[in-house]
Amino acid sequence: MLPDYSDHSVFVDEMPKDLVNPRDLDADDLEADSDDDIETDKPQEACGVFGVLASQGDVAKLVYFGLYALQHRGQESAGITVYDALGNTHTHKAMGLVAQIFNESILSELKGSLAIGHNRYSTTGSSKVCNAQPIIVNTRLGDFALAHNGNLVNATELRGELSAQGHDLASTTDSEGIAFAVSEAVADGKTWQAAIETALHRCHGAFSLVMAMPNAIAGARDAYGIRPLVIGKTAEGSYVLSSETCGLDIIGAEYVREVLPGELVIITMENGIQSLQWEESTPKLCVFEMIYFARPDSVMHDESLYTYRMRIGAQLAKENLVDADIVIGVPDSGIPAAIGFSRESGIPYAEGLIKNRYVGRTFIQPTQAMRESGIRMKLNTLKDVLKDKRVIVIDDSIVRGTTSRKIVRALREAGATEVHMRISSPPVTHPCFYGIDTDSQDHLIASHNSVEAIAKQIEVDTLAYLSHDAMLKATQIDTTHFCTACFTGKYPIAVPDKLKRTKLMLENTAT
C-alpha cells in the first residue's frame, strides 16, 4: 500500500521566484559587501521541532508560539500540521519566518487538539517549499506526520530503497525517507509503535523527531542523542515535545525530562508517556548546542546554557589572558562568555557592539555607494566606549573568518588601539554531517591555517581559542558524552566515504 497525499489538506505558500533566497539574507556578516553578503560565517542549525497533545481545545496557537521560541534553529521555512476530531490532517507551511507565515486567520483554520510544527534550515535538501515540513503521508492506520531535526548519513541509500519499492518521494530531504519508511512498515501490518521502531532501525545519522498520528504524538532520538529533544507538560494536562526548553517556557509548560538517546516515546491522553528504548544508547550530544546553537535560556544538564557559557568564558580567561582595558562580546552569542571572561580576569565588561535586533529579512539590496561606505546592517560600534581602548573581543567560533575580520576593522575604525580576539571554543577544523550546515573543509579557516596565520588574516593583535579539554570539563558532566567532531574529526557515527568526499576536501579518504 503506497502513501496517498489526496486525503489531507495542505496549504503551501512560496515566495516569488525572483526574490533572493531568504536563507542567504540571514548572514551574520557585519557589513553587506560584494564578497560576503549572501554567505554566513557561522555554523547554521538544522531545524526546530515542536508538538502538542491536549485533551481538548485548539492547539495550533501553542505550536505557533513554540516555533516562535525556536526560530533561531531554522529561518528558511516553517509549518504546522493539526489533526482534527476525525483524525484528518490540515497543514500550512511556507518559506520564511514563523511570524511571516502564520496569522490569526490561518491559525483559526487549523482546528484540533493535536499538532506538530517545524522550523527548517536546510542541510539535506535545498531551500524550497517542497522541502518544508511537517511531512505527511497517508497509511492504512491514518495520516502520519513527521518533523525532523538532524541529518541522515544514509539518506541516499534509504531514498533509493524506497524508490525501488514504488514510493514516489516528492521532496529532496532525508526526512521524507523516514516518513515513508514508517508508512511502509504500517502497510506491512505493523502497529504505529512497531512501524516507527522498524523505520528508526533503517536510519543512520542524527535525528530528533516529533511525529503525530491520530490521537498520539511521538518523539524519538538517535542512539547518540546528537540533537536535543525534551518533554513538557502544561498545568491543563497537555503534553509538549520541543527541541529546547525555551519552547516549553513560552507556553507555560513545565519541563518533565529529555527524550533519552535511543528512546522512542509515544504519548496519548489515555496512557500518558509510554517509553521504548529502541536502540542501546551512547550519548554524544553536539557540544555546539551548548556553545552556540541552543538559546542561552534553554536548560541542559539541569542548568541554563547561559551559565555554561559564562563558565567557558572564565576558562578562556584562565588560559589566554592578555592585558587590556575592556572586554566586549559579539552579540548575542558571545556575550555570556565575555561576562565570564571579565569576571575571571577583573577587566571591565562593556558593550562595544550593538546589534540591530529588528533587522529581519530584507530583499532590498544596498546601493553600491552604501556598500562602499560600509553599511552595517546588523552590528554597529559604540565609538565613545572603544576610543583609545585596548579591547578583548569574545566570540563563540570562527568558521571562515570573514565576519571576524569585519568586526576587527570596525573596532579599529571606532578608535580601538589594540584588538585581541578570544574564542570560547576550539578551532573548527572539520565539517559536520549530523545536521549543521558547515562549509566544506577547504572553506574552514582553521583547517589549513595556524592560529598565528588566522590572526594575521582577521587582522587582530592576538588570537586564542579555548582548549578542547576546558570546553568539555566546563560542562561538569561526563566529558565522553559529547560529539566534538567539528574540532577533532572523530565522527561518532560512521560517515560513508562518498559523503565524506563532499566536504572533507583536505582529508585522505578512500577512493
C-alpha positions in Angstrom: 0.0 0.0 0.0 1.6 3.2 -1.1 1.1 6.5 0.8 -1.6 8.7 -0.7 -1.5 12.5 -0.4 -5.0 13.1 -1.6 -6.9 12.9 1.7 -5.4 15.7 3.8 -5.5 19.4 3.2 -2.2 21.1 2.7 -1.9 24.8 2.2 1.6 25.7 0.8 2.9 29.2 0.1 6.1 30.0 -1.7 7.9 33.3 -2.1 8.2 34.8 -5.6 10.8 33.0 -7.6 12.7 36.2 -8.4 13.4 37.0 -4.8 16.7 36.2 -3.2 16.8 33.0 -1.1 15.8 34.1 2.4 18.5 31.8 3.9 21.1 33.8 2.0 20.0 37.1 3.6 20.4 35.9 7.2 24.1 36.1 7.2 25.8 37.2 10.4 28.1 39.4 8.4 28.8 42.8 9.9 28.5 44.6 6.6 26.7 43.9 3.3 29.5 43.8 0.8 30.1 42.3 -2.6 32.1 39.4 -1.3 30.2 38.1 1.5 26.6 39.5 1.6 25.0 36.2 0.8 27.3 33.9 2.9 27.1 33.2 6.6 30.2 33.0 8.7 28.6 30.9 11.5 27.6 27.3 11.6 23.8 27.1 11.0 21.5 24.8 12.8 19.3 22.4 11.0 15.8 22.7 12.5 13.5 23.2 15.4 10.7 20.7 16.2 7.6 21.1 18.4 4.4 19.2 19.2 1.4 19.5 21.5 -1.2 16.9 22.5 -4.2 18.2 24.5 -7.4 16.6 25.8 -9.5 19.4 24.2 -9.2 22.8 22.6 -7.3 24.0 19.5 -3.5 23.8 19.9 -2.3 25.5 16.7 -1.5 28.7 18.6 0.6 26.8 21.1 2.6 25.3 18.3 2.9 28.7 16.7 4.4 30.2 19.9 6.7 27.1 20.3 8.1 27.6 16.8 8.4 31.3 17.5 10.7 30.5 20.5 12.7 28.0 18.3 13.1 30.4 15.4 16.8 30.6 15.9 17.1 26.9 14.9 15.8 27.5 11.4 14.7 30.5 9.4 14.0 29.2 5.9 10.6 27.7 6.3 8.0 26.7 8.9 4.9 24.6 9.0 2.2 23.3 11.3 0.1 20.2 10.9 -3.1 19.7 13.0 -5.3 16.7 13.4 -9.0 17.4 13.6 -11.6 15.4 15.6 -11.9 12.9 12.8 -8.2 12.3 12.5 -7.7 14.2 9.3 -4.7 16.4 8.9 -4.6 20.1 8.0 -1.2 21.6 7.2 0.0 25.1 6.5 3.7 25.6 5.6 5.6 28.2 3.6 9.0 29.8 3.1 10.0 32.5 5.6 9.8 33.2 9.3 7.1 31.9 11.6 5.6 35.4 12.2 5.5 36.0 8.4 3.8 32.6 7.6 1.1 32.5 10.2 -1.6 35.0 11.3 -4.8 34.8 13.3 -6.9 33.9 10.3 -4.6 31.0 9.2 -4.3 29.6 12.8 -8.1 29.8 13.3 -8.5 27.3 10.4 -6.1 24.8 11.9 -8.5 23.3 14.4 -7.6 20.3 16.5 -6.2 19.2 19.9 -3.1 17.5 18.4 -0.5 19.3 16.3 3.2 19.3 15.4 5.4 22.0 13.9 8.8 22.6 12.3 11.3 25.4 11.6 13.7 24.5 8.8 17.3 25.3 7.9 18.3 23.0 5.0 21.2 20.6 5.3 20.0 17.7 3.2 17.6 19.1 0.5 17.7 22.6 -0.9 15.8 25.6 0.3 12.4 25.4 -1.4 8.9 24.9 -0.3 8.6 21.3 -1.3 11.1 20.6 1.4 9.2 22.4 4.1 7.9 20.3 7.0 6.0 18.7 8.6 5.8 15.8 6.1 2.5 14.0 5.9 1.9 10.5 4.4 -1.4 8.5 4.4 -1.3 5.0 5.8 -3.9 2.3 6.5 -3.9 3.5 10.1 -4.5 7.1 9.1 -2.3 10.1 8.4 1.3 10.1 9.7 3.1 13.5 10.2 6.8 14.0 10.9 9.2 16.8 11.8 12.9 16.2 11.8 15.9 17.9 13.3 19.2 16.4 12.2 20.7 14.7 9.2 20.9 11.1 8.0 24.2 9.9 6.6 22.5 7.1 4.7 19.8 9.3 3.1 20.8 8.4 -0.5 20.6 4.7 0.2 17.3 4.9 2.0 15.8 7.0 -0.7 17.0 4.5 -3.3 15.5 1.6 -1.4 12.1 3.4 -1.1 12.0 4.5 -4.7 12.8 0.9 -5.8 9.8 -0.3 -3.7 7.5 2.0 -5.5 7.3 5.1 -3.3 7.1 8.4 -5.1 9.1 10.8 -2.9 8.1 14.4 -3.6 10.9 16.3 -1.9 14.7 16.1 -1.8 15.0 15.7 2.0 16.2 12.8 4.1 13.3 13.5 6.4 10.8 12.3 3.8 12.6 9.0 3.7 11.9 8.4 7.4 8.2 9.1 7.0 7.9 6.7 4.0 9.8 4.1 5.9 7.2 4.3 8.7 4.3 4.1 6.2 5.8 1.1 4.5 6.1 -0.7 7.9 2.5 0.2 8.6 1.5 -1.2 5.2 3.2 -4.5 6.2 0.7 -4.8 9.1 2.7 -3.3 12.0 1.3 -1.1 14.7 2.3 2.5 15.0 5.0 1.7 17.6 6.4 -1.3 15.8 6.4 0.6 12.4 8.2 3.6 13.9 10.8 1.3 15.6 11.3 -0.6 12.3 11.8 2.7 10.4 14.3 4.0 13.0 16.5 1.0 12.5 16.7 1.9 8.8 18.0 5.4 9.6 21.7 6.1 10.3 22.8 9.5 11.4 21.4 12.2 13.7 17.7 12.7 14.2 15.4 14.1 16.8 11.9 13.5 15.6 8.5 14.8 16.6 5.8 12.7 15.0 2.0 12.6 15.1 -0.7 10.0 14.4 -4.5 10.2 15.1 -4.8 10.6 18.9 -1.0 10.4 19.7 2.3 12.3 19.4 5.7 10.7 19.5 9.3 11.7 19.9 12.5 9.9 19.1 16.2 10.5 19.2 19.1 8.6 17.5 21.2 6.3 19.7 23.8 9.1 20.2 21.3 11.9 21.1 23.2 14.3 18.9 20.3 16.7 18.6 18.2 17.7 21.7 14.6 16.9 22.4 12.6 17.5 25.6 9.2 16.6 27.1 7.0 19.1 28.9 3.5 19.3 30.4 1.1 22.2 30.9 -1.0 22.9 34.0 -4.0 21.9 32.0 -2.5 18.5 31.3 -1.3 19.0 27.7 1.9 17.2 26.7 4.6 19.0 24.8 7.6 17.9 22.8 10.2 20.6 21.9 13.8 20.9 20.6 14.6 23.1 23.6 13.1 24.0 27.0 12.7 27.6 25.8 9.8 26.2 23.6 8.2 25.0 26.8 8.6 28.2 28.7 6.9 30.4 26.1 3.6 28.4 26.5 3.9 27.9 30.3 4.7 24.2 30.2 6.9 22.7 32.9 10.0 20.7 31.9 9.5 17.0 32.6 12.6 15.4 31.2 14.6 15.0 28.0 13.9 12.2 25.5 16.9 10.0 26.0 19.3 8.9 23.3 18.0 5.8 21.6 14.5 6.3 23.1 11.1 6.4 21.5 8.2 8.0 23.5 4.6 7.7 22.4 2.2 10.0 24.2 -1.6 9.6 24.4 -4.1 11.3 26.7 -5.3 7.8 27.8 -1.9 6.3 28.7 0.4 9.3 29.1 4.1 8.8 28.2 5.0 5.3 27.1 8.7 4.7 26.6 10.7 2.3 24.5 14.5 2.1 24.3 14.6 1.2 20.6 18.4 1.2 20.5 21.2 1.0 23.1 22.5 4.5 23.7 25.9 6.1 23.5 25.3 9.7 24.5 27.1 12.2 22.1 25.2 15.5 22.3 26.6 18.0 19.9 28.7 20.3 22.0 27.9 23.2 19.7 24.4 23.1 21.1 26.0 24.1 24.4 28.3 26.7 23.0 26.2 28.4 20.4 23.1 26.8 18.8 20.6 26.5 21.7 19.2 29.6 23.3 21.1 30.7 26.4 17.9 30.5 28.5 17.4 26.8 27.5 18.2 24.2 30.1 20.6 21.3 29.5 22.0 19.1 32.3 20.0 20.9 34.9 21.3 24.4 34.3 20.8 27.2 31.7 23.2 27.4 28.9 23.9 31.0 29.9 25.6 29.6 33.0 27.7 27.1 30.9 28.7 29.9 28.5 29.8 32.2 31.4 31.9 29.3 32.7 33.7 28.7 29.4 34.4 32.4 29.3 36.0 32.2 32.7 38.1 29.2 31.5 39.1 31.2 28.5 40.5 34.0 30.7 42.4 31.4 32.8 44.0 30.0 29.7 44.5 33.1 27.5 44.6 36.3 29.4 46.1 39.5 27.8 46.4 42.9 29.3 43.6 45.2 28.1 41.2 47.9 29.1 37.8 46.4 28.3 36.2 43.1 27.4 33.3 43.0 24.9 31.2 40.2 23.4 30.0 39.8 19.8 26.2 40.0 20.2 24.4 37.9 21.1 26.1 34.6 21.3 29.5 35.9 22.6 28.1 38.0 25.5 27.8 35.3 28.2 31.3 34.1 27.6 32.5 37.8 27.6 30.9 38.4 31.0 32.6 35.2 32.4 35.9 36.3 31.0 35.5 39.8 32.5 34.6 38.4 36.0 37.5 36.0 36.0 40.1 38.5 34.7 38.9 41.6 36.5 39.0 43.5 33.2 35.8 45.6 33.0 33.0 44.3 30.7 31.5 46.9 28.2 29.2 46.9 25.3 31.2 47.9 22.3 29.0 46.4 19.6 25.3 47.0 19.3 23.1 44.5 17.4 20.1 45.8 15.5 17.6 43.1 16.7 14.9 44.4 14.4 16.7 43.5 11.2 14.6 40.8 9.7 14.8 39.6 6.1 15.0 42.3 3.5 15.0 41.7 -0.2 16.1 45.3 -0.8 19.8 45.3 -1.6 22.0 48.2 -0.6 23.3 50.6 -3.2 26.9 50.4 -4.4 27.5 53.7 -2.6 26.2 52.2 0.7 28.4 49.1 0.2 31.4 51.3 -0.3 30.7 53.4 2.8 30.5 50.2 4.9 26.8 49.7 5.6 26.3 47.9 8.9 23.0 46.1 8.8 23.3 44.1 11.9 26.1 45.4 14.1 27.3 48.9 14.9 30.1 50.2 17.1 30.0 52.4 20.2 32.8 54.8 19.4 32.9 56.5 22.7 33.3 53.2 24.5 36.0 51.9 22.2 38.1 55.0 21.5 41.7 54.7 22.7 41.0 51.4 24.4 42.8 48.0 24.3 39.9 45.7 23.6 39.4 42.0 24.1 36.5 40.8 21.9 34.9 37.4 22.7 33.1 35.3 20.1 31.9 31.7 20.2 33.6 30.5 17.0 35.4 31.4 13.8 34.4 29.5 10.7 35.6 31.3 7.6 37.0 34.4 9.2 35.2 36.9 7.1 32.9 38.3 9.8 35.7 38.3 12.3 37.8 40.5 10.0 34.9 42.9 9.5 34.4 43.2 13.2 38.1 43.8 13.9 38.2 46.5 11.2 35.1 48.2 12.6 36.6 48.2 16.1 39.8 49.8 14.9 37.8 52.4 12.9 35.9 53.2 16.1 39.3 54.1 17.8 40.4 50.8 19.5 44.2 50.9 19.8 44.5 47.1 20.2 42.1 44.3 19.3 42.6 40.9 20.9 40.2 38.2 19.9 39.3 35.2 22.2 37.1 32.3 21.0 35.1 30.3 23.5 35.5 27.0 21.6 38.5 25.3 19.9 39.3 25.8 16.2 36.6 24.4 13.8 38.7 22.1 11.5 36.1 19.6 10.2 32.6 19.8 8.7 29.5 18.4 10.3 27.4 15.6 8.8 24.8 15.5 11.6 22.6 18.4 10.9 24.7 21.5 11.0 25.3 23.4 7.8 29.0 23.9 7.6 31.2 24.7 4.6 33.4 22.1 3.0 36.7 21.7 4.8 38.7 23.9 2.4 36.5 26.8 3.5 37.1 26.3 7.2 39.9 28.8 8.0 41.3 26.7 10.9 41.6 23.5 8.8 44.5 24.8 6.9 45.9 27.7 8.9 47.8 28.0 12.2 46.3 30.3 14.9 49.0 32.8 14.1 48.1 32.8 10.4 44.4 33.2 11.3 45.2 36.1 13.5 47.0 37.8 10.6 44.1 37.1 8.2 41.5 38.6 10.5 43.8 41.4 11.5 43.9 41.1 15.2 46.8 41.8 17.5 46.4 38.4 19.2 44.1 35.4 18.9 43.5 32.5 21.2 41.0 29.7 21.4 39.5 27.7 24.3 41.2 24.3 24.7 39.2 21.2 23.9 39.6 19.8 27.5 38.4 23.1 29.1 35.4 23.2 26.9 34.4 19.7 27.9 35.3 20.0 31.6 33.2 23.1 31.9 30.1 21.0 31.1 30.6 19.4 34.6 29.3 16.1 33.3 30.9 13.0 31.7 33.2 14.5 29.1 32.7 11.5 26.8 29.0 12.3 26.4 29.6 14.9 23.6 30.2 14.9 19.9 33.2 17.2 19.1 33.8 16.0 15.6 34.0 19.6 14.2 37.0 20.2 16.3 38.7 16.7 16.1 37.5 14.9 13.0 36.4 12.0 15.2 32.9 11.2 14.0 30.9 9.0 16.4 28.6 7.8 13.6 30.4 6.4 10.6 30.2 8.6 7.6 30.3 6.9 4.2 33.3 7.8 2.1 31.2 9.2 -0.7 29.6 11.6 1.7 32.9 12.5 3.3 34.3 13.5 -0.1 31.7 16.2 -0.5 33.0 18.1 2.5 36.4 16.7 3.6 38.3 18.3 0.8 41.6 18.2 2.7 41.3 14.6 4.1 42.8 11.5 2.5 39.6 9.5 2.1 39.3 6.1 0.4 38.5 6.1 -3.3 
